[in-house]
Amino acid sequence: MSSGASSFKATKKRKLARTRAPSASEIARNVTNFETWTTHQGCEQVSYADVPDDLKADVAGVFDVGGRLPVAWADKDSDAFRVLALVASKDILLFVEDAFNQCPGLFSDTVNTANFPHLYAELTTVFSAWRRLRRMRMSKEKWSEADFAANVYNVFRSPALHQSTYRVHCTISLPQPVHLSNLGDQARILNAKVVAHDCAVLIPAANIRNLSHSAKSAFKILKSHSTAGNSRSTGGGASFRSQSTPCSQVPDAAGFEFASSFWEDKKPVHHLLEDAYRQNRMATASAVRHLRSFRIKAPVFGLVWANGSVRAHVDWWKVDEGKGPIVLSAPYPGSGPEQVNGPFHEWLLHRPSDILSVYFLIRNIDDWTIGKFKERVMCGVDELVNAVVHKGQKYEPWKRVGELCLTTLRQSKENNVSATTESASPLPKAKARKHRER
């Protein structure tokens, strides 16, 4: 291959790299690009103390993992401990003892020991994951993100979700930017449409079937209404069916999908957990914007997993006059009142108390998803139907589709070129050549 051809291909490749939209992962790894994305999306990082009053009870309930195991299991003179010792190995007993010494608040004397078989099954599930992590840490092999997910994370987080829908490696649609003026070269970054995510927790379809299946259901009423059903005409660019789910792939049966939590797994060699947090925020921001479009006032929880550690954040929306919707994200700083304005709390899964805490946190997310979260979803959708049908208000689409940002950029350039051409002095027309007839 000639040097001229190689140079042409290299130049073409550089031009494509400068014009194509970066992936969500690439945006998250670049602080400047992420700042551009969050600024135009109306996303802000705030303190856990900023959680609004109407959401505080729900958020505190999800993060409350205290008193989940019987304190008698840590008392070698109790009858409950003797029963446990009959079935548990010495390693499991030491696991319980270490957990109690590290965090006595996980145990309580109000736990019903009559539910012993169920509690013991949960304990052994978490112990199994903890033991696998310990073996991986002791070995000299190199482990990938997928290895940690398969051998440790999913061993206990999948069984913790008894009732919710748990999806892995799902693709989430990104929201339409709130601010589209004066984009310039930033349009390329905002043109990203999806974020690939490791895990998502959703309300099971069967639990909200009444919102979409009957002829008088909220989904069919909104879909057929002129101000909601055709979201393309209102600037959304996607069908109402597509707007009704945070996922990029619409469900086979037309209806709603609502996500309560997103989890991001990162490789052990990932030096900055901030990258993982940024990518996770892109997914949770999408879910929050989706909830806001249906007037659902509910938080969305994010978990970031990396090298045997876990961090959490909670996101929600508010509307400021003249600014449109704003998505707020608060790192979870821990349970102490003095930590409310602090940075991330980090659970280290090699600690028995921490891995048990994360297990019970997931159990809380599971219970909340089919409980209070579902209630908030039902109330929000009912409110939207009433506003659209009886008050003449419009549904506001949220999903990022089409090439709006790049189109805006091209139009801006074309307008500048047109204005320059019109203001310049006209050039003399060239004389047309006369072609000799053959």
Phi, psi and omega per residue, in radians:
M1 nan 2.346 -3.100
S2 -1.222 2.749 3.134
S3 -1.153 -0.565 3.119
G4 -1.125 -0.722 3.123
A5 -1.165 -0.699 3.122
S6 -1.110 -0.735 3.138
S7 -1.128 -0.679 3.125
F8 -1.113 -0.761 -3.138
K9 -1.144 -0.685 3.126
A10 -1.146 -0.711 3.110
T11 -1.127 -0.729 3.128
K12 -1.104 -0.700 3.129
K13 -1.111 -0.715 3.122
R14 -1.145 -0.669 3.124
K15 -1.137 -0.723 3.113
L16 -1.115 -0.684 3.132
A17 -1.118 -0.587 -3.129
R18 -1.353 -0.411 -3.050
T19 -1.792 -0.453 -3.102
R20 -1.272 2.692 3.099
A21 -1.319 2.288 3.091
P22 -1.225 2.706 3.083
S23 -1.267 2.889 3.110
A24 -1.057 -0.657 3.125
S25 -1.122 -0.701 3.113
E26 -1.169 -0.663 3.094
I27 -1.101 -0.754 -3.103
A28 -1.153 -0.545 -3.114
R29 -1.386 -0.251 -3.125
N30 -1.934 1.951 -3.044
V31 -1.044 -0.718 -3.119
T32 -1.130 -0.786 3.112
N33 -1.114 -0.697 3.128
F34 -1.152 -0.658 3.094
E35 -1.097 -0.700 3.079
T36 -1.076 -0.811 -3.103
W37 -1.093 -0.845 -3.092
T38 -1.177 -0.622 3.136
T39 -1.083 -0.809 -3.115
H40 -1.357 -0.289 3.085
Q41 -1.614 -0.090 -3.119
G42 1.251 0.582 -3.130
C43 -1.709 2.396 3.121
E44 -2.406 2.492 3.016
Q45 -1.639 2.272 -3.091
V46 -2.287 -2.998 -3.134
S47 -1.625 2.698 3.065
Y48 -1.046 -0.460 3.098
A49 -1.158 -0.298 -3.105
D50 -1.490 -0.024 3.094
V51 -0.992 2.188 -3.062
P52 -1.135 2.700 -3.052
D53 -1.017 -0.642 -3.085
D54 -1.304 -0.109 3.102
L55 -1.992 -0.190 -3.009
K56 -1.032 -0.737 -3.102
A57 -1.109 -0.748 3.133
D58 -1.133 -0.787 -3.102
V59 -1.153 -0.788 3.133
A60 -1.101 -0.650 3.130
G61 -1.129 -0.662 3.124
V62 -1.173 -0.695 -3.093
F63 -1.482 -0.076 3.140
D64 -1.465 1.866 -3.108
V65 -2.008 0.253 -3.083
G66 -1.330 2.694 3.009
G67 1.100 0.689 -3.069
R68 -1.711 -0.266 -3.136
L69 -2.129 2.611 -3.129
P70 -1.217 2.264 -3.128
V71 -1.126 -0.386 3.131
A72 -1.110 -0.404 3.106
W73 -1.182 -0.299 3.107
A74 -1.728 0.014 -3.127
D75 -1.902 1.860 -3.041
K76 -1.179 -0.230 3.127
D77 -1.639 -0.055 -3.084
S78 -1.500 2.743 3.094
D79 -1.166 -0.632 -3.132
A80 -1.110 -0.643 3.114
F81 -1.187 -0.671 3.137
R82 -1.108 -0.691 3.101
V83 -1.145 -0.735 3.123
L84 -1.094 -0.725 -3.103
A85 -1.143 -0.392 3.127
L86 -1.218 -0.499 -3.055
V87 -1.995 -0.388 -3.061
A88 -1.585 2.554 3.062
S89 -1.301 2.920 3.120
K90 -1.088 -0.625 3.139
D91 -1.126 -0.678 3.126
I92 -1.183 -0.689 3.115
L93 -1.101 -0.697 3.085
L94 -1.175 -0.621 3.093
F95 -1.053 -0.791 3.115
V96 -1.146 -0.734 -3.137
E97 -1.087 -0.771 3.126
D98 -1.118 -0.712 3.135
A99 -1.077 -0.723 3.134
F100 -1.154 -0.753 -3.134
N101 -1.135 -0.615 -3.122
Q102 -1.370 -0.628 -3.090
C103 -2.637 1.483 3.132
P104 -1.050 -0.406 -3.117
G105 -1.130 -0.285 3.084
L106 -1.224 -0.288 -3.041
F107 -1.926 2.658 -3.134
S108 -2.634 2.641 3.095
D109 -1.521 0.055 3.117
T110 -1.714 -0.062 3.134
V111 -1.241 2.337 -3.104
N112 -1.341 1.904 -3.121
T113 -1.288 -0.139 3.077
A114 -1.169 -0.352 3.109
N115 -1.568 0.558 -3.027
F116 -0.984 -0.834 -3.095
P117 -1.013 -0.735 -3.126
H118 -1.190 -0.769 3.135
L119 -1.103 -0.704 -3.127
Y120 -1.179 -0.638 3.096
A121 -1.100 -0.726 3.094
E122 -1.126 -0.736 -3.131
L123 -1.062 -0.789 -3.107
T124 -1.193 -0.561 3.091
T125 -1.099 -0.830 -3.138
V126 -1.179 -0.688 3.126
F127 -1.070 -0.696 3.136
S128 -1.057 -0.771 3.114
A129 -1.146 -0.736 3.137
W130 -1.076 -0.725 -3.142
R131 -1.161 -0.680 3.105
R132 -1.125 -0.724 3.105
L133 -1.090 -0.701 -3.133
R134 -1.109 -0.720 3.122
R135 -1.151 -0.701 3.126
M136 -1.120 -0.709 -3.138
R137 -1.172 -0.577 -3.097
M138 -1.378 -0.414 -3.135
S139 -1.356 2.881 -3.136
K140 -1.773 0.172 3.141
E141 -1.375 2.765 3.050
K142 -1.635 2.346 -3.069
W143 -2.046 2.454 3.130
S144 -1.608 3.017 3.052
E145 -1.012 -0.749 -3.138
A146 -1.129 -0.601 3.112
D147 -1.128 -0.785 3.107
F148 -1.106 -0.730 -3.128
A149 -1.114 -0.769 -3.070
A150 -1.301 -0.694 -3.023
N151 -1.574 -0.370 -3.071
V152 -2.188 -1.107 -2.969
Y153 -1.031 -0.960 -3.050
N154 -1.248 -0.282 3.109
V155 -1.085 -0.594 -3.123
F156 -2.051 -0.386 -3.102
R157 -1.404 -0.547 3.079
S158 -1.179 -0.816 3.079
P159 -1.124 -0.402 -3.141
A160 -1.222 -0.384 3.131
L161 -1.636 1.600 -3.078
H162 -1.442 -0.499 -2.920
Q163 -2.148 -0.538 -3.069
S164 -1.391 2.910 3.014
T165 -1.514 2.197 -3.080
Y166 -1.996 1.987 -3.126
R167 -2.007 2.409 3.108
V168 -1.969 2.594 3.108
H169 0.896 0.852 3.112
C170 -1.686 2.709 -3.133
T171 -1.849 2.202 -3.068
I172 -1.874 2.393 3.078
S173 -1.286 2.419 3.073
L174 -1.498 2.691 -3.096
P175 -1.399 2.772 3.045
Q176 -1.221 2.324 3.114
P177 -0.981 2.480 3.118
V178 -1.317 -0.652 -3.090
H179 -1.952 2.058 -3.073
L180 -2.027 0.035 -3.118
S181 -1.502 2.606 3.077
N182 0.943 0.854 -3.086
L183 -1.322 -0.825 -3.079
G184 1.053 -2.428 -3.120
D185 -1.219 -0.203 3.132
Q186 -1.210 -0.256 -3.138
A187 -1.025 -0.594 -3.117
R188 -1.057 -0.706 -3.130
I189 -1.209 -0.695 -3.086
L190 -1.337 -0.092 -3.134
N191 -1.414 -0.112 3.076
A192 -1.058 2.373 -3.028
K193 -1.942 -0.438 -3.057
V194 -2.402 2.790 3.001
V195 -2.280 2.194 3.109
A196 -1.425 2.229 -3.033
H197 -2.154 2.623 -3.071
D198 -1.328 -0.782 -3.083
C199 -2.524 2.518 3.064
A200 -2.422 2.503 3.096
V201 -1.987 2.183 -3.089
L202 -2.252 2.792 2.986
I203 -1.186 2.291 3.098
P204 -1.033 2.493 -3.111
A205 -0.986 -0.642 -3.104
A206 -1.126 -0.487 -3.094
N207 -1.332 -0.332 3.140
I208 -2.201 0.433 -3.133
R209 -1.075 -0.552 -3.106
N210 -1.157 -0.244 3.116
L211 -1.410 -0.180 -3.017
S212 -2.438 -0.300 -2.951
H213 -1.501 -0.661 -3.084
S214 -1.378 2.837 -3.128
A215 -1.115 -0.468 -3.130
K216 -1.801 0.319 -3.131
S217 -1.241 2.814 -3.129
A218 -1.055 -0.714 -3.115
F219 -1.065 -0.821 -3.097
K220 -1.253 -0.589 3.089
I221 -1.129 -0.834 -3.128
L222 -1.184 -0.699 -3.108
K223 -1.100 -0.611 -3.094
S224 -1.539 -0.178 -3.098
H225 -1.386 2.453 -3.036
S226 -1.104 -0.550 -3.084
T227 -1.571 -0.075 -3.109
A228 -2.210 -0.778 -3.018
G229 -1.045 -0.709 3.130
N230 -1.723 1.405 -3.091
S231 -1.228 -0.271 3.077
R232 -1.111 -0.667 -3.105
S233 -1.267 -0.306 3.129
T234 -1.749 0.219 3.070
G235 1.661 0.049 -3.119
G236 -1.379 -0.599 3.089
G237 1.374 -0.040 3.129
A238 -2.305 2.726 3.138
S239 -1.166 2.795 3.111
F240 -1.075 -0.622 3.115
R241 -1.052 -0.693 3.114
S242 -1.236 -0.648 3.138
Q243 -1.178 -0.311 -3.025
S244 -1.450 -0.001 3.117
T245 -2.379 2.526 3.060
P246 -1.332 -0.261 -3.115
C247 -1.359 2.592 3.121
S248 -1.282 -0.462 3.100
Q249 -1.706 2.055 -3.116
V250 -1.249 2.612 3.137
P251 -1.175 2.731 -3.141
D252 -1.058 -0.749 3.103
A253 -1.629 2.189 -3.114
A254 -1.027 2.262 -3.137
G255 2.949 -3.033 -3.100
F256 -1.544 2.660 2.905
E257 -2.368 2.332 -3.124
F258 -2.294 2.224 -3.117
A259 -1.789 2.393 -3.128
S260 -1.847 -0.331 -3.055
S261 -2.759 2.536 3.064
F262 -2.273 2.476 -3.111
W263 -2.192 2.379 -3.132
E264 -2.063 2.190 3.075
D265 -1.733 2.378 3.107
K266 -2.224 2.703 -3.105
K267 -1.148 2.634 3.103
P268 -1.042 -0.497 -3.120
V269 -1.416 -0.012 -3.136
H270 -1.174 1.965 -3.017
H271 -1.311 -0.565 -3.067
L272 -2.055 1.971 3.056
L273 -1.142 -0.304 3.109
E274 -1.049 -0.621 3.102
D275 -1.054 -0.785 -3.141
A276 -1.151 -0.694 3.103
Y277 -1.090 -0.732 -3.141
R278 -1.105 -0.763 3.129
Q279 -1.151 -0.670 3.115
N280 -1.143 -0.629 3.113
R281 -1.120 -0.557 3.116
M282 -1.126 -0.674 3.113
A283 -1.261 -0.791 -3.131
T284 -1.169 -0.594 3.075
A285 -1.088 -0.670 3.097
S286 -1.091 -0.799 -3.135
A287 -1.136 -0.673 3.122
V288 -1.131 -0.762 3.105
R289 -1.124 -0.630 3.075
H290 -1.094 -0.802 3.118
L291 -1.094 -0.723 -3.115
R292 -1.109 -0.643 -3.134
S293 -1.118 -0.401 3.086
F294 -1.860 0.307 3.055
R295 1.043 0.586 -3.129
I296 -1.684 2.017 -3.131
K297 -1.636 1.608 -3.096
A298 -2.633 2.549 3.085
P299 -1.396 2.812 3.020
V300 -2.167 2.323 -3.061
F301 -1.789 2.418 3.104
G302 -2.112 2.409 3.061
L303 -2.147 2.362 3.126
V304 -2.033 2.135 -3.071
W305 -1.964 2.228 3.122
A306 -2.740 2.150 3.032
N307 0.923 0.740 3.084
G308 1.336 0.366 3.055
S309 -2.263 2.757 -3.091
V310 -2.388 2.375 2.997
R311 -2.176 2.758 -3.112
A312 -2.338 2.668 3.007
H313 -2.540 2.779 3.128
V314 -2.223 2.337 -3.082
D315 -2.129 2.594 3.109
W316 -2.696 3.062 -3.105
W317 -2.118 2.729 2.952
K318 -2.572 2.908 3.137
V319 -2.137 2.171 3.052
D320 -1.816 2.428 3.131
E321 -1.031 2.220 3.107
G322 1.445 -0.183 -3.119
K323 -1.923 -0.273 -3.098
G324 1.380 -2.873 -3.105
P325 -1.226 2.441 3.093
I326 -2.131 2.332 3.112
V327 -1.826 2.080 -3.105
L328 -1.823 2.450 -3.139
S329 -2.279 2.230 -3.106
A330 -2.138 2.149 3.022
P331 -1.117 2.477 3.069
Y332 -1.423 2.081 -3.014
P333 -1.652 -0.057 -3.049
G334 2.048 3.036 -2.993
S335 -1.566 -0.256 -3.087
G336 -1.243 2.458 3.135
P337 -1.084 -0.490 3.137
E338 -1.337 -0.160 -3.095
Q339 -1.727 0.033 -2.950
V340 -1.027 -0.500 3.112
N341 -1.824 0.252 -3.067
G342 -1.475 3.112 3.107
P343 -1.364 -2.934 3.140
F344 -0.999 2.385 2.844
H345 -1.466 2.431 -3.108
E346 -2.102 2.104 3.035
W347 -1.519 2.244 3.109
L348 -1.808 1.981 -2.953
L349 -1.238 -0.194 3.067
H350 -1.366 -0.176 3.052
R351 -1.576 2.179 -3.121
P352 -0.936 -0.726 -3.119
S353 -1.157 -0.621 -3.100
D354 -1.274 -0.744 -3.127
I355 -1.198 -0.578 3.044
L356 -1.178 -0.686 3.123
S357 -1.092 -0.746 3.129
V358 -1.159 -0.668 3.084
Y359 -1.035 -0.810 -3.123
F360 -1.253 -0.495 3.023
L361 -1.077 -0.768 3.119
I362 -1.152 -0.682 3.065
R363 -1.029 -0.709 3.111
N364 -1.125 -0.747 3.094
I365 -1.055 -0.702 3.122
D366 -1.079 -0.867 3.140
D367 -1.117 -0.717 -3.105
W368 -1.169 -0.645 -3.097
T369 -1.064 -0.754 -3.116
I370 -1.642 0.048 3.122
G371 -1.951 -1.772 -3.061
K372 -1.092 -0.646 3.134
F373 -1.107 -0.777 3.119
K374 -1.092 -0.682 3.104
E375 -1.071 -0.744 3.130
R376 -1.162 -0.629 3.084
V377 -1.088 -0.831 -3.113
M378 -1.073 -0.752 -3.132
C379 -1.137 -0.743 -3.120
G380 -1.136 -0.784 3.137
V381 -1.117 -0.718 3.091
D382 -1.069 -0.703 3.129
E383 -1.120 -0.699 3.138
L384 -1.151 -0.763 3.117
V385 -1.021 -0.785 3.138
N386 -1.104 -0.709 -3.120
A387 -1.182 -0.695 -3.097
V388 -1.318 -0.793 -3.028
V389 -1.377 -0.760 -3.000
H390 -1.769 -0.383 -3.093
K391 -1.944 -0.014 3.089
G392 1.217 0.346 3.138
Q393 -1.497 2.794 -3.061
K394 -1.767 2.553 2.982
Y395 -1.294 2.378 -3.129
E396 -1.838 1.864 3.129
P397 -1.135 2.731 -3.028
W398 -2.222 -0.370 -2.899
K399 -1.367 2.487 3.125
R400 -1.448 2.024 -3.137
V401 -2.461 2.923 3.042
G402 1.186 -2.817 -3.108
E403 -2.126 0.700 -3.028
L404 -1.010 -0.771 -3.080
C405 -1.142 -0.801 3.135
L406 -1.165 -0.629 3.099
T407 -1.095 -0.751 3.104
T408 -1.040 -0.726 3.141
L409 -1.133 -0.788 -3.134
R410 -1.098 -0.761 3.134
Q411 -1.058 -0.680 3.128
S412 -1.095 -0.766 3.129
K413 -1.159 -0.715 -3.137
E414 -1.111 -0.691 3.119
N415 -1.116 -0.698 3.116
N416 -1.138 -0.735 3.127
V417 -1.129 -0.733 -3.132
S418 -1.094 -0.759 -3.128
A419 -1.132 -0.683 3.135
T420 -1.156 -0.707 -3.119
T421 -1.149 -0.734 -3.109
E422 -1.187 -0.580 -3.092
S423 -1.411 -0.351 -3.132
A424 -1.325 2.699 3.112
S425 -1.224 2.445 -3.079
P426 -1.156 2.533 3.120
L427 -1.633 2.585 3.102
P428 -1.127 2.445 -3.137
K429 -1.280 2.429 3.094
A430 -1.324 2.510 3.124
K431 -1.247 2.386 3.132
A432 -1.255 2.382 3.120
R433 -1.355 2.456 3.069
K434 -1.643 2.138 -3.108
H435 -1.489 2.226 3.131
R436 -1.262 2.277 3.141
E437 -1.284 2.432 3.090
R438 -1.447 nan nan
